[in-house]
Amino acid sequence: MDQSNQQQDVSQSNGVGTPEQLRDPNYFPPLNVAVPLGIQHVLAMFVSNVTPAIIIAGAAGFGFGSKSPDFPMMIYMMQMCMLLAGATTLLQTITFGPVGAKLPIVQGTSFAFIPIIVPLVAGKGVDAMAAVTGGILVGGILQACLAPFIGRLRFALPPLVTGLIVTMIGLSLLKVGIQYAAGGVPAIGTPEFGSLQNWGVAFVVIIVTLVLKFFSRGMLSVSAVLVGLVAGYVVAYLLGMVNFGNIGRAAPFALPQILPFGIEFTFSAILGITLMSFISAIETVGDVSGITKGGANREATDEEIKGATYADGIGSAFSSFFGALPNTSFSQNVGLIAMTGVMSRHVATIGALFLVVCGFIPKVGAVISTVPIEVLGGGVIIMFGMVASAGIKMLAEVNWDSRNMVIFAISISIGLGLMLEPGALQHLPSTLKALLSTGLLPAACFAIVLNLVIPHETKKED
């Protein structure tokens, strides 16, 4: 009784909830807490969500700066990235039958498919997107077909494997965080890239976030990342780094179109996107495990992993009908959950609804797009690092005998090595090279196979 009263006092004092409530996916925090946390989820993934559309549209020849009459299609792709990310997130949080995990999984446009799609569309204009649409549809359906078997395959995914996968996800994203903080990918090679001003703005976000997280209580501590982003935005505005130009160019309201690029089924698109969909399924398993471990300190259930995989695949297949790109669970939001300690799926639902609004009202998204990439860089450096930390936490449960150490050593050496030096794969076909140079696929495959093949030690070493 005294313990219950004490928890109630804690809940009332911080305005968020008791530790037990915060670890419960079904807990609905007060709206004055849930809404800012939902928006924080959107800010954490917004740039990463629309960037693949910008990159692919630019590669095809109708991106920013293009005078092509197809230029509005790039804006449309960004709009659909927001709308479908929100819709697929709702599949995860609200669920539809067996589809969805009932966890705070935030879906977004996957970066992993960029190396596969860019060669398919490079310099070919908007017409090349028809083959991409067909590949996404088939890849999404096949990924959904994996869902019923994912739970049965968990024997092949012990903490050694899933911890390695989550760690590799975090490590693979660290470069993106540094690039954002230094000025973004388009600025690489320019004098502005890595300037003191860029780093200064990013560190404002990092410092404010850390101060609030560890030296404040209640809502300020839980929403530290959001407040840090706001502080960085204010500093960037005062330094003249905020550009409001996109707001005027964005339409006030727009509806999605059915198959705006048409649809075509080609072997190269289907093969590449389907193989990468398998990676997306593995990544989802790792993200779900990271969420439950980081947010509730427990292992994910078979039903949660199956539902999440269903939503991942069906969400991507559904997205293809509207010209959107493949969806996947977003790892930076996994890091955000570990950072805030709030496991509520309803918080993610609020963020998803906001993304849907952005998808119908492009001007809303345009306002968020005014946040300088350096500001977001400061936030994602923390969150991507938290993803890697969540993986290391999972690895802490591993019995580090010589068998497991060898499996981990070989897997991370090959995966991380190929990620750092993709030129080592130059003699392979382009599709296979793109798949292996992600680092995640070879690391996961080696870890899974070695874990199944190498026998467990039967006696302790002397």
Buried (B, 14 or more C-beta within 10 A) or exposed (E): EEEEEEBEEBBEEBBBBBEEBBBBBEBBBEEEBBBBBBBBBBBBBBBBBBBBBBBBBBBBBBBEEBEBEBBEBBBBBBBBBBBBBBBBBBBBBBBEEEBBBBBBBBBBBBBBBBBBBBBBBEEEBBEBBBBBBBBBBBBBBBBBEBBEEBBEBBEEBBBBBBBBBBBBBBBBBBEBBBBBBBBBBBBEEEEEBBBEBBBBBBBBBBBBBEBBBEEBEEBBBBBBBBBBBBBBBBBBBEBEBBEEEBBEEBEEEBEBEEEBBEBBEBEBBBBBBBBBBBBBBBBBBBBBBBBBBBBBEEBBBEEBBBBBBBBBBBBBBBBBBBBBBBBBBBBBBBBBBBBBBBBBBBBBBBBBBBBBBBBBBBBBBBBBBBBBBBBBBBBBBBBBBBBBBBBEBBBEEBEEEEBBEEBBEBBBEBBBBBBEEBEEBEEEEBBBBBBBBBBBBBBBBBBBEBBEEEEEEEEEEE
